[in-house]
Amino acid sequence: MSQAIIALIILAVVMVLFVSEALPLPVTALFGAIAMAVFGIIGFDQAFAGFGSDTLMMVAGMLVIGQAVYESGVVDRMGGLLRKLVSMGERSSIALVSLVAGLLSAFMSNTAIVASILPMVDSLAESSGKRSLRTGLAMSVGAAAILGGSLTLVGSTPQLVAQGILESSGGETLGFFTLLKGALPLFVLGIAYYATVGRRLLALRADIPAQGEAVSLPIEEEPKARPSTRKAVITAATFAACVAGFVAGVWTVGTVALAGALFLIAMGCIDMKSVVRNVDWSAVVILGGSLGFSAGLEESGAGALVANTIIDLCGGAAANPLAIFAAMVVITAVLSNFMSNTAVVAMLAPMGLFLAETMGFNPITMVVGIVLAASICLATPIGSPPMTLTLSAGYRFGDYLKVGAPLCALLVLATIVVVPLLYGVS
């Protein structure tokens, strides 16, 4: 049996495991990389080489920094700002609070941002007597955090996985703000939708539970000790310095992120117990395993075989590259609503690269399209943790489908049209 066929069998098994989540996602990613080595498709050194990549180091560093930002109280100190925004009227409140959530998510964990803002939303809605504000705002905050996470390279895990795959291919990689011009229209469109159409659709839900009837949000019985101002200032300054370092390119992105993380640990802004216990290291394992798995697809020729098959099905030599790009965007968006969007990018980005290279299509355009499509997971509460957290507002599965599906269709269409125009097709 040829190596390409063996690699495709491994790919099929990995896809089934990713979709079904029969195993934890990090375990599946490692399984794919190890299987490629065990069957002789790549060497064992190649299978684990991704764990030494600069991109993976950046992910590790930013996970620590993001947790430090959360623990130091930098986000909590924005509570006063949110209260002022809510006093501006319901439609404006939804737009502005969602804008804040999305912009913060461009630079730190979108899950942590949503977890921090939702209790504030619940409290603000109760104190203002605007029950409909809670109904309309919770889902909007989750969606804005997901879309905002696509504005920069460090905003969410899917683009970091894609960056690692691009890096291992030896071609052009994503810059810190490469995604911004493609993601910004989607972000603005999403906020505008939830402040208008989405708000009206959710207002029809008369049976959404009032405060206390849904899954309870964390409300402290006693005031929680406020983190020290010193730690908050140091953490915020370090975070800003890291972003400046990414943009300026003073060192590699991995070096900048790790330096920032180590500095915060040394200054006591986050302790090692919290680093080990509270940071979600699964993203690092998924990325490292995916890079080894991707190397196996490339070495075996399986990726090229899949690419050629898709092109043949779309018309062979006469295949329209834009049609294939559109198909990849649609497939990514659909899958991302029912499984981890990180896993979807880990599966489809290597295929997209092979397709782009075979057709002479711009590989950055293809990868950007796939990454942005992975953030269009707004029609179900299971595609991304920020949307899952919004279940605490009392929504049913059908609410996400009713409100999110039209927006997903609109965002998919915008991605298919805008990304090739902004990034070029060759």
Phi, psi and omega per residue, in radians:
M1 nan 2.299 -3.077
S2 -1.210 2.739 -3.136
Q3 -1.096 -0.587 -3.138
A4 -1.105 -0.720 3.133
I5 -1.162 -0.749 3.112
I6 -1.056 -0.757 3.134
A7 -1.095 -0.655 3.123
L8 -1.196 -0.620 3.083
I9 -1.130 -0.766 3.089
I10 -1.069 -0.737 3.105
L11 -1.022 -0.785 -3.132
A12 -1.080 -0.772 3.131
V13 -1.098 -0.769 -3.135
V14 -1.106 -0.716 3.130
M15 -1.097 -0.743 3.116
V16 -1.077 -0.751 -3.137
L17 -1.171 -0.673 3.092
F18 -1.106 -0.810 -3.088
V19 -1.174 -0.793 -3.075
S20 -1.401 -0.363 -3.050
E21 0.928 0.647 3.061
A22 -1.106 -0.523 3.019
L23 -2.078 2.699 3.036
P24 -0.988 2.536 -3.077
L25 -0.970 -0.741 3.103
P26 -1.069 -0.644 3.126
V27 -1.136 -0.729 3.117
T28 -1.097 -0.761 3.134
A29 -1.070 -0.754 3.111
L30 -1.180 -0.675 3.097
F31 -0.999 -0.778 -3.141
G32 -1.068 -0.776 -3.127
A33 -1.155 -0.770 -3.112
I34 -1.184 -0.684 3.123
A35 -1.059 -0.696 3.104
M36 -1.052 -0.651 -3.141
A37 -1.343 -0.742 -3.111
V38 -1.059 -0.643 -3.140
F39 -1.545 0.202 3.004
G40 1.309 0.263 -3.128
I41 -1.332 -0.673 3.030
I42 -2.346 2.876 3.072
G43 -1.326 2.777 3.132
F44 -1.117 -0.525 3.083
D45 -1.137 -0.639 3.096
Q46 -1.207 -0.629 -3.108
A47 -1.062 -0.580 -3.084
F48 -1.900 0.077 -3.108
A49 -1.097 -0.505 -3.121
G50 -1.064 -0.432 -3.125
F51 -1.267 -0.149 3.069
G52 -1.880 0.166 -3.078
S53 -1.326 2.669 3.137
D54 -1.106 -0.644 3.128
T55 -1.077 -0.743 3.129
L56 -1.120 -0.655 3.095
M57 -1.115 -0.653 3.099
M58 -1.118 -0.753 3.117
V59 -1.031 -0.822 -3.115
A60 -1.065 -0.801 -3.128
G61 -1.114 -0.756 -3.102
M62 -1.240 -0.502 3.048
L63 -1.099 -0.730 3.118
V64 -1.171 -0.794 -3.131
I65 -1.100 -0.742 3.123
G66 -1.068 -0.713 3.104
Q67 -1.151 -0.656 3.106
A68 -1.137 -0.697 3.094
V69 -1.056 -0.720 -3.138
Y70 -1.169 -0.834 -3.056
E71 -1.263 -0.501 -3.065
S72 -1.309 -0.185 3.113
G73 1.579 0.165 3.127
V74 -1.056 -0.746 3.139
V75 -1.238 -0.715 -3.132
D76 -1.024 -0.576 -3.108
R77 -1.218 -0.108 3.089
M78 -1.558 -0.007 -3.129
G79 -0.993 -0.706 3.118
G80 -1.077 -0.689 3.109
L81 -1.097 -0.751 -3.130
L82 -1.111 -0.652 3.130
R83 -1.124 -0.642 3.095
K84 -1.172 -0.681 -3.126
L85 -1.139 -0.667 -3.090
V86 -1.153 -0.448 -3.133
S87 -1.313 -0.007 -3.038
M88 -1.621 0.067 -3.102
G89 1.913 2.673 -2.969
E90 -1.121 -0.868 -3.109
R91 -1.105 -0.773 3.112
S92 -1.141 -0.657 3.128
S93 -1.066 -0.824 -3.137
I94 -1.049 -0.793 -3.107
A95 -1.145 -0.795 -3.018
L96 -1.327 -0.729 3.098
V97 -1.144 -0.679 3.086
S98 -1.128 -0.659 3.094
L99 -1.072 -0.781 3.105
V100 -1.061 -0.825 -3.141
A101 -1.046 -0.756 -3.117
G102 -1.176 -0.732 -3.129
L103 -1.171 -0.691 3.069
L104 -1.114 -0.651 -3.112
S105 -1.220 -0.259 3.089
A106 -1.224 -0.289 -3.043
F107 -2.207 -0.146 3.127
M108 -2.598 3.074 -3.039
S109 -0.947 2.077 3.125
N110 -1.172 -0.496 3.084
T111 -1.143 -0.763 3.124
A112 -1.135 -0.647 3.137
I113 -1.123 -0.814 -3.138
V114 -1.134 -0.731 3.119
A115 -1.077 -0.520 3.138
S116 -1.407 -0.656 -3.019
I117 -1.459 -0.598 -3.074
L118 -1.012 -0.771 3.092
P119 -1.072 -0.616 3.091
M120 -1.130 -0.742 3.127
V121 -1.046 -0.789 -3.130
D122 -1.073 -0.773 -3.133
S123 -1.170 -0.726 -3.121
L124 -1.154 -0.727 3.140
A125 -1.120 -0.690 -3.137
E126 -1.189 -0.766 -3.096
S127 -1.212 -0.524 -3.130
S128 -1.510 -0.205 -3.109
G129 1.321 0.226 -3.109
K130 -1.766 1.468 -3.134
R131 -1.080 -0.644 -3.133
S132 -1.157 -0.415 3.109
L133 -1.145 -0.745 3.100
R134 -1.087 -0.737 -3.132
T135 -1.093 -0.758 -3.089
G136 -1.415 -0.501 -2.987
L137 -1.491 -0.625 -3.042
A138 -1.040 -0.880 -3.127
M139 -1.133 -0.647 3.138
S140 -1.109 -0.692 3.118
V141 -1.099 -0.761 3.111
G142 -1.085 -0.786 -3.135
A143 -1.144 -0.745 -3.134
A144 -1.103 -0.651 3.121
A145 -1.141 -0.681 3.123
I146 -1.176 -0.839 -3.127
L147 -1.195 -0.647 3.108
G148 -1.179 -0.496 3.111
G149 -1.137 -0.237 3.128
S150 -1.618 0.028 -3.058
L151 -1.317 -0.457 -3.129
T152 -2.316 3.003 -3.121
L153 -1.193 -0.507 -3.052
V154 -1.773 0.105 -3.043
G155 -1.270 -0.451 -3.086
S156 -2.734 2.829 -3.054
T157 -1.238 -0.647 -3.085
P158 -0.945 -0.739 -3.134
Q159 -1.250 -0.444 3.075
L160 -1.246 -0.652 3.039
V161 -1.094 -0.797 3.125
A162 -1.094 -0.673 3.119
Q163 -1.093 -0.735 3.106
G164 -1.090 -0.688 3.123
I165 -1.170 -0.722 3.078
L166 -1.101 -0.734 -3.135
E167 -1.080 -0.749 -3.117
S168 -1.234 -0.383 3.129
S169 -1.375 -0.238 3.111
G170 1.440 0.087 -3.129
G171 -1.711 -2.821 3.130
E172 -1.152 2.516 3.127
T173 -2.019 3.047 -3.130
L174 -1.436 2.416 2.973
G175 -1.465 3.047 -3.075
F176 -1.042 -0.658 -3.103
F177 -1.979 0.339 -3.140
T178 -1.012 -0.685 -3.078
L179 -1.313 -0.290 -2.951
L180 -1.002 -0.852 -3.043
K181 -1.178 -0.462 3.075
G182 -1.485 -0.625 -3.073
A183 -1.401 -0.524 -3.056
L184 -1.054 -0.779 3.094
P185 -1.058 -0.671 3.125
L186 -1.157 -0.708 3.135
F187 -1.079 -0.844 -3.140
V188 -1.125 -0.741 3.133
L189 -1.078 -0.729 3.142
G190 -1.113 -0.783 3.136
I191 -1.112 -0.780 3.135
A192 -1.066 -0.671 -3.129
Y193 -1.129 -0.848 -3.086
Y194 -1.193 -0.487 3.128
A195 -1.357 -0.253 -3.095
T196 -2.118 -1.468 -3.080
V197 -1.090 -0.842 -3.123
G198 -1.056 -0.716 3.124
R199 -1.053 -0.748 -3.123
R200 -1.184 -0.697 3.134
L201 -1.136 -0.710 3.141
L202 -1.251 -0.493 3.122
A203 -1.129 -0.352 3.117
L204 -1.297 -0.248 3.128
R205 -1.411 1.569 -3.099
A206 -1.351 -0.256 -3.013
D207 -1.810 0.225 3.044
I208 -1.155 2.280 -3.029
P209 -1.025 2.597 3.010
A210 -1.347 3.071 -3.140
Q211 -0.899 2.238 3.070
G212 1.698 -0.301 -3.122
E213 -1.569 -0.424 3.102
A214 -1.486 -3.089 3.023
V215 -0.996 2.162 -2.962
S216 -1.204 2.435 3.033
L217 -1.527 2.704 -3.059
P218 -1.167 1.965 3.065
I219 -2.115 2.058 -3.062
E220 -1.259 2.353 3.048
E221 -1.240 -0.649 3.109
E222 -2.135 2.594 -3.128
P223 -1.010 2.352 3.134
K224 -1.421 2.483 3.127
A225 -1.019 2.238 -3.096
R226 -1.338 2.255 3.111
P227 -0.998 2.663 -3.075
S228 -1.154 2.548 3.108
T229 -1.105 -0.624 -3.135
R230 -1.013 -0.836 -3.132
K231 -1.130 -0.699 -3.139
A232 -1.109 -0.735 -3.130
V233 -1.158 -0.794 -3.128
I234 -1.106 -0.763 -3.125
T235 -1.113 -0.808 3.139
A236 -1.089 -0.724 -3.141
A237 -1.164 -0.695 3.125
T238 -1.147 -0.738 3.109
F239 -1.047 -0.812 3.127
A240 -1.087 -0.687 3.135
A241 -1.130 -0.667 3.115
C242 -1.144 -0.755 3.102
V243 -1.061 -0.751 3.103
A244 -1.094 -0.675 3.112
G245 -1.140 -0.685 3.077
F246 -1.046 -0.813 -3.069
V247 -1.191 -0.748 -3.084
A248 -1.318 -0.400 -3.132
G249 1.206 0.618 -3.099
V250 -1.121 -0.733 3.013
W251 -2.269 -3.021 3.003
T252 -1.209 2.731 -3.096
V253 -1.092 -0.602 3.107
G254 -1.140 -0.706 3.127
T255 -1.142 -0.759 3.131
V256 -1.059 -0.839 -3.088
A257 -1.128 -0.774 -3.140
L258 -1.173 -0.663 3.098
A259 -1.071 -0.751 3.110
G260 -1.108 -0.760 -3.140
A261 -1.105 -0.785 -3.136
L262 -1.133 -0.640 3.123
F263 -1.115 -0.753 -3.138
L264 -1.144 -0.651 3.081
I265 -1.151 -0.773 -3.133
A266 -1.107 -0.580 -3.123
M267 -1.495 0.007 3.097
G268 1.362 0.259 3.126
C269 -1.317 -0.367 3.024
I270 -2.644 2.390 -3.116
D271 -1.714 2.872 -3.055
M272 -1.131 -0.557 3.102
K273 -1.072 -0.727 3.122
S274 -1.203 -0.652 3.104
V275 -1.036 -0.753 -3.107
V276 -1.316 -0.715 -2.991
R277 -1.502 -0.681 -2.949
N278 -1.791 -0.356 3.128
V279 -1.371 2.360 -3.136
D280 -1.453 1.622 -3.077
W281 -1.385 -0.048 -3.139
S282 -1.079 -0.567 3.133
A283 -1.075 -0.659 3.137
V284 -1.158 -0.752 -3.123
V285 -1.179 -0.734 3.115
I286 -1.051 -0.764 -3.137
L287 -1.123 -0.843 -3.131
G288 -1.068 -0.769 3.115
G289 -1.167 -0.674 -3.123
S290 -1.123 -0.605 3.131
L291 -1.162 -0.704 3.085
G292 -1.175 -0.704 3.104
F293 -1.093 -0.758 3.115
S294 -1.084 -0.669 3.114
A295 -1.088 -0.641 3.114
G296 -1.151 -0.707 3.092
L297 -1.079 -0.655 -3.117
E298 -1.283 -0.822 -3.092
E299 -1.101 -0.651 -3.054
S300 -1.380 -0.328 -3.039
G301 1.506 0.082 -3.122
A302 -1.159 -0.676 3.137
G303 -1.069 -0.774 3.121
A304 -1.129 -0.641 3.128
L305 -1.118 -0.783 3.107
V306 -1.098 -0.776 -3.124
A307 -1.048 -0.813 -3.132
N308 -1.126 -0.638 3.126
T309 -1.123 -0.785 3.125
I310 -1.096 -0.728 3.129
I311 -1.116 -0.736 3.113
D312 -1.071 -0.729 3.124
L313 -1.142 -0.453 -3.132
C314 -1.645 0.126 3.077
G315 2.133 0.133 3.071
G316 1.175 -2.395 -3.085
A317 -1.073 -0.429 -3.130
A318 -1.551 0.090 -3.104
A319 -1.058 2.408 3.113
N320 -1.468 2.023 -3.130
P321 -0.985 -0.611 3.141
L322 -1.177 -0.583 3.093
A323 -1.161 -0.699 3.123
I324 -1.207 -0.687 3.049
F325 -1.016 -0.807 3.134
A326 -1.063 -0.707 3.135
A327 -1.104 -0.724 3.130
M328 -1.128 -0.678 3.120
V329 -1.126 -0.796 -3.124
V330 -1.111 -0.810 -3.138
I331 -1.039 -0.785 -3.132
T332 -1.076 -0.810 -3.108
A333 -1.114 -0.728 -3.134
V334 -1.132 -0.852 -3.121
L335 -1.105 -0.633 -3.076
S336 -1.175 -0.283 3.086
N337 -1.449 -0.176 -3.064
F338 -2.212 -0.052 3.082
M339 -2.639 2.989 -3.118
S340 -0.957 2.196 3.122
N341 -1.166 -0.431 3.042
T342 -1.135 -0.769 3.117
A343 -1.129 -0.661 3.133
V344 -1.075 -0.797 3.127
V345 -1.145 -0.681 3.108
A346 -1.054 -0.588 3.128
M347 -1.388 -0.795 -2.925
L348 -1.608 -0.444 -3.124
A349 -1.054 -0.774 3.083
P350 -1.056 -0.716 3.104
M351 -1.105 -0.736 3.126
G352 -1.062 -0.678 3.113
L353 -1.128 -0.777 3.120
F354 -1.080 -0.749 3.115
L355 -1.082 -0.778 -3.127
A356 -1.089 -0.771 -3.127
E357 -1.148 -0.669 -3.127
T358 -1.168 -0.648 -3.077
M359 -1.600 -0.143 -3.035
G360 1.324 0.430 -3.137
F361 -1.557 2.599 -3.139
N362 -1.080 2.026 -3.091
P363 -1.122 -0.573 3.117
I364 -1.137 -0.721 3.104
T365 -1.053 -0.763 3.136
M366 -1.096 -0.815 -3.099
V367 -1.190 -0.720 3.091
V368 -1.050 -0.748 3.109
G369 -1.044 -0.745 3.139
I370 -1.167 -0.770 -3.135
V371 -1.101 -0.797 -3.137
L372 -1.164 -0.657 3.105
A373 -1.118 -0.541 3.129
A374 -1.176 -0.354 3.098
S375 -1.524 -0.063 3.130
I376 -1.579 0.967 -3.093
C377 -1.986 1.065 -2.998
L378 -1.953 0.014 -3.074
A379 -1.642 -0.105 3.068
T380 -2.464 2.831 3.109
P381 -1.604 0.207 -3.005
I382 -1.980 -0.089 -3.070
G383 -1.372 -0.488 -3.081
S384 -2.604 2.439 -3.088
P385 -0.957 -0.664 3.120
P386 -0.996 -0.686 3.122
M387 -1.252 -0.615 3.110
T388 -1.058 -0.686 -3.127
L389 -1.077 -0.513 -3.095
T390 -1.251 -0.161 3.044
L391 -1.013 -0.419 -3.134
S392 -1.116 -0.267 3.114
A393 -1.427 -0.035 3.069
G394 1.673 0.198 3.126
Y395 -1.229 2.702 2.960
R396 -1.785 2.886 -3.135
F397 -0.967 -0.717 -3.115
G398 -1.111 -0.451 3.113
D399 -1.142 -0.712 3.119
Y400 -1.142 -0.715 -3.136
L401 -1.145 -0.783 -3.098
K402 -1.133 -0.736 -3.082
V403 -1.524 -0.696 -3.012
G404 -1.470 -0.550 -3.071
A405 -1.052 -0.819 3.094
P406 -1.043 -0.686 3.122
L407 -1.158 -0.708 3.111
C408 -1.029 -0.775 3.128
A409 -1.072 -0.720 3.137
L410 -1.149 -0.740 -3.125
L411 -1.218 -0.632 3.076
V412 -1.084 -0.819 3.117
L413 -1.058 -0.751 3.125
A414 -1.100 -0.690 3.129
T415 -1.112 -0.777 -3.123
I416 -1.082 -0.621 -3.100
V417 -1.472 -0.800 -2.953
V418 -1.362 -0.750 -3.013
V419 -1.065 -0.851 3.093
P420 -1.073 -0.592 3.125
L421 -1.167 -0.702 -3.060
L422 -1.446 -0.574 -3.032
Y423 -1.865 -0.205 3.125
G424 1.528 2.724 -3.099
V425 -1.834 -0.144 3.138
S426 -2.564 nan nan
